[in-house]
Amino acid sequence: MSGRTPAADPARVDPPEAPDLRLAGLAAAAWLAALAGLHLTAATTTVLAAIAAGLAAAVGAHLLGQLGRPTGAVRRHGWIAVAVLLGVVCGASATAARLHVRDAAPLRALVDERARVTAELVVRDDPRPVRGAPGRPSTLLVPADLLHLTGPEGRRVTAPVRVLLLAADPAWRGRLPGQRLSAEGRLTAPRGGDLTAAVLIVAGPPVPHGRAPWLQRAAGTLRSGLQRACAPLPDEQGGLLPGLVVGDTSALPASVEEDFRATGMTHLNAVSGSNVAIVVGAVLLLVRWARAGPRVGAVLCGLALVGFVVLVRPSPSVVRAATMGVIGLAALAAGRPRAALPALSAAVAVLVLLDPELAGDAGFALSVLATAGLLLVAPGWRDALRRRGVPAGLAEALAVPAAAQLTCGPVVAGISGTVSVVAVPANLLAVPAIAPATVLGVLAAAVSPWWPAAAEFVAWLASWPAWWLVTVARVGARLPAGTLPWPGGVAGALLLAALTVALLLATRRPVVRRLVAVCAAAAMLGALPVRILAGGWPPAGWVLVGCAVGQGDALVLPVAAGRAVVVDAGPEPSAVDGCLRRLGVREVSLLVVSHFHIDHVGGVAGVLRGRRLGGLVTPALAEPTTGRDLVTAAAAGTVVPRAASAGWSYRAGAVELTILGPPYPMHGTRSDPNNNSLVLRVTVGGVRILLSGDAEIEEQRAMVDRLPADALRAEVLKVAHHGSAYQDPAFLDAVRPAVAVVPVGTGNDYGHPSPSILARLERGGARVLRTDTDGDVAVVTGRHGLAVVTRGPEPGRR
């Protein structure tokens, strides 16, 4: 018998250690209790804390009475229950205390009066612009901490609460966190569900009291330097890099943002815990290369951690990651191994107790859940792959994004109303580029104040991994069936969470695991080709697509592969740009502006984004001037707009277009811009289409009186003015459409569309399609004649 120790089997994987869950129950209970408290009153939340405290005392007393008896599962579960109840006590108590301050009677009285006040406050975060209608002054959201305010009759209220400022003056741009200032405005009630005590609507500029703290000024200088260093880069990479590094997405093109959303890569657009880990990890590698001790490494990593958090601003996910980093650095300095899951639990509990508002923040939830997935799910999946012969590095690379996507999936589904099929492979392909882009971006920001040329060079180096991220997102977003519809809101999130937990528990049994794998493969192989062939977009044989762009018009007519005529552009650029990208339109042969109202021209920049424009036609009436100026500015340097009138015609590919109205300039009507809308008769593939802009009764009646009897006849009608009640019955009778398309926004304040108009069209035999309920709508031709295909509404599109 040999005395040698058997050689270790390199393929053998030791079973993972059981995770330490002692703090997890307390942290989860504190989180949920704080979340519930944000939607309750202070009194109700206090009662919840008191009930939980009583139950915890009763259960604890019973367990203490069992001392000396054999320890069993019941006792262990009993102490877990005590921890959960104590978490409820802590979370509910902390939230109730903050709610009591938020709802203090003196401030609440001024809010109810909508009083005009002068407030002294401290800025909490960078002002963020609210996307509004182009051509109008943008509104800035400025979170702030209130110090005191003076109301009517000199009433002075001192309340350490949070307020949200809605400011229109450009002087608010560039205000830094920590800056103390005064502002005058009118108070109004907040939306609820957080710790904001009031909303202050401010018309004028701020009155600063001193400068911002030097750390925030330094961070602002570095952020501005990074923006300047990225300015020479292509728009996509130059807009993405500041988002990757410091969370600044102000220059990120809407097309890239939508691609990242469709592929489940949105978390890259905002700084999160992964960025903190990348930066601290880079410093740690340098420390190890220099052979410094653990205490020196902890100090240097701590300095890097503080500097990076200040640079990017303390967003919820960064604060969570930084708190975990502090705990980990303390363990490193003490020479003890880091217990990651207890660190995460402690971070969640501490942060929620210090700031209960984090409990309702989606970014905070995604960050915590992703980290929990990496700690609880990924190791088991990695080891399972390694036991099946997968190399260690590849097993890690596969397990990490899959686990993160699994745990974050319910929250993402609840927010977006979709489930991404391509998220895991897209994030897997993105992994190699994230760290180089982040480290190089941080380096570019760090050297920008002293050496701008070097910063531009480093930013150029960082643009290459950023290009890879943009490419992965673009290709993934264009894959058929890349995203699947799912119920939105809390119900959808809970449904997917329940299915996920059930699946994880069921797959512990080998038979069930094999059955699930077979069913999943069968579903993918069976349903995906059907979706590709039957549910693709755009549908085969399409002659018209009405884009779901909210309360506005954007119509697309196919000229050839990749080319189209576009009529109107909707209210904002990203919506029409997304519609054209879904249709594969790379060149706009002709853009027709029916009239210059902002809901028809606000998205012109989106039509031109990355596309060649062949021609631009506008109405003769150049009103309102804000819309005309917007179109002129967007088209500057590309084409010269042509004002056209009745009789003008155009032909390209399969599209034949003629302007029918207005038959003469119309003045003194209920709305002259609407009643001078260009009305187009279009023929595509033998299908007659009438696009009526926002023509109202006066223009419609003039066309009925002036034009031949069959000039208005069409199989497809774009119903004028979003289906408003201002329709001439004789005009609708003359058109007699088989399909009526109504571009309209969800929940608009105009009463569009009119139920009586829709009923009249349906009585006439028309199939009515609405973009608010049907999403993008397509009219198609085939062997069986005219048909319609809808894409379904996009969550959040209004």
Stockholm file with secondary structure:
# STOCKHOLM 1.0

chainA/1-798         MSGRTPAADPARVDPPEAPDLRLAGLAAAAWLAALAGLHLTAATTTVLAAIAAGLAAAVGAHLLGQLGRPTGAVRRHGWIAVAVLLGVVCGASATAARLHVRDAAPLRALVDERARVTAELVVRDDPRPVRGAPGRPSTLLVPADLLHLTGPEGRRVTAPVRVLLLAADPAWRGRLPGQRLSAEGRLTAPRGGDLTAAVLIVAGPPVPHGRAPWLQRAAGTLRSGLQRACAPLPDEQGGLLPGLVVGDTSALPASVEEDFRATGMTHLNAVSGSNVAIVVGAVLLLVRWARAGPRVGAVLCGLALVGFVVLVRPSPSVVRAATMGVIGLAALAAGRPRAALPALSAAVAVLVLLDPELAGDAGFALSVLATAGLLLVAPGWRDALRRRGVPAGLAEALAVPAAAQLTCGPVVAGISGTVSVVAVPANLLAVPAIAPATVLGVLAAAVSPWWPAAAEFVAWLASWPAWWLVTVARVGARLPAGTLPWPGGVAGALLLAALTVALLLATRRPVVRRLVAVCAAAAMLGALPVRILAGGWPPAGWVLVGCAVGQGDALVLPVAAGRAVVVDAGPEPSAVDGCLRRLGVREVSLLVVSHFHIDHVGGVAGVLRGRRLGGLVTPALAEPTTGRDLVTAAAAGTVVPRAASAGWSYRAGAVELTILGPPYPMHGTRSDPNNNSLVLRVTVGGVRILLSGDAEIEEQRAMVDRLPADALRAEVLKVAHHGSAYQDPAFLDAVRPAVAVVPVGTGNDYGHPSPSILARLERGGARVLRTDTDGDVAVVTGRHGLAVVTRGPEPGRR
#=GR chainA/1-798 SS CCCSCCCCCTTCCCCCCCCCCTTHHHHHHHHHHHHHHHTSCHHHHHHHHHHHHHHHHHHHHHHHTTTTSCCCHHHHHHHHHHHHHHHHHHHHHHHHHHHHHHTCHHHHHHHHHTCEEEEEEEECSCCEEECCCTTSCCEEEEEEEEEEEECGGGCEEECCCEEEEEECSGGGTTCCTTCEEEEEEEEECCCSSSSEEEEEEECSCCEECSCCCHHHHHHHHHHHHHHHHHTTSCHHHHHHHHHHHHCCCTTCCHHHHHHHHHTTCGGGGSCCHHHHHHHHHHHHHHHHHTTCCHHHHHHHHHHHHHHHHHHHCCCHHHHHHHHHHHHHHHHHHTTCCCCHHHHHHHHHHHHHHHCGGGGGCHHHHHHHHHHHHHHHTHHHHHHHHHHTTCCHHHHHHHHHHHHHHHHHHHHHHHHHSEEESSHHHHHHHHHHHHHHHHHHHHHHHHHTTTCHHHHHHHHHHHHHHHHHHHHHHHHHHTSTTCEEECCCHHHHHHHHHHHHHHHHHHTTSHHHHHHHHHHHHHHHHHHHHHHHHHSCSSCTTEEEEECCCSSSCCEEEEEETTEEEEECCCSSHHHHHHHHHHTTCCEEEEEECSCCCHHHHTTHHHHHTTCEECCEEECSCCCSHHHHHHHHHHHTTTCCCEECCTTCEEEETTEEEEEEECSSCCCSSSCHHHHTCCEEEEEETTEEEEECTTCCHHHHHHHHHHSCTTTTCCSEEECGGGGCSCCCHHHHHHHCCSEEEECCCTTCTTCCSCHHHHHHHHHTTCEEEEHHHHBSEEEEEETTEEEEEECBCCTTCC
#=GC SS_cons         CCCSCCCCCTTCCCCCCCCCCTTHHHHHHHHHHHHHHHTSCHHHHHHHHHHHHHHHHHHHHHHHTTTTSCCCHHHHHHHHHHHHHHHHHHHHHHHHHHHHHHTCHHHHHHHHHTCEEEEEEEECSCCEEECCCTTSCCEEEEEEEEEEEECGGGCEEECCCEEEEEECSGGGTTCCTTCEEEEEEEEECCCSSSSEEEEEEECSCCEECSCCCHHHHHHHHHHHHHHHHHTTSCHHHHHHHHHHHHCCCTTCCHHHHHHHHHTTCGGGGSCCHHHHHHHHHHHHHHHHHTTCCHHHHHHHHHHHHHHHHHHHCCCHHHHHHHHHHHHHHHHHHTTCCCCHHHHHHHHHHHHHHHCGGGGGCHHHHHHHHHHHHHHHTHHHHHHHHHHTTCCHHHHHHHHHHHHHHHHHHHHHHHHHSEEESSHHHHHHHHHHHHHHHHHHHHHHHHHTTTCHHHHHHHHHHHHHHHHHHHHHHHHHHTSTTCEEECCCHHHHHHHHHHHHHHHHHHTTSHHHHHHHHHHHHHHHHHHHHHHHHHSCSSCTTEEEEECCCSSSCCEEEEEETTEEEEECCCSSHHHHHHHHHHTTCCEEEEEECSCCCHHHHTTHHHHHTTCEECCEEECSCCCSHHHHHHHHHHHTTTCCCEECCTTCEEEETTEEEEEEECSSCCCSSSCHHHHTCCEEEEEETTEEEEECTTCCHHHHHHHHHHSCTTTTCCSEEECGGGGCSCCCHHHHHHHCCSEEEECCCTTCTTCCSCHHHHHHHHHTTCEEEEHHHHBSEEEEEETTEEEEEECBCCTTCC
//
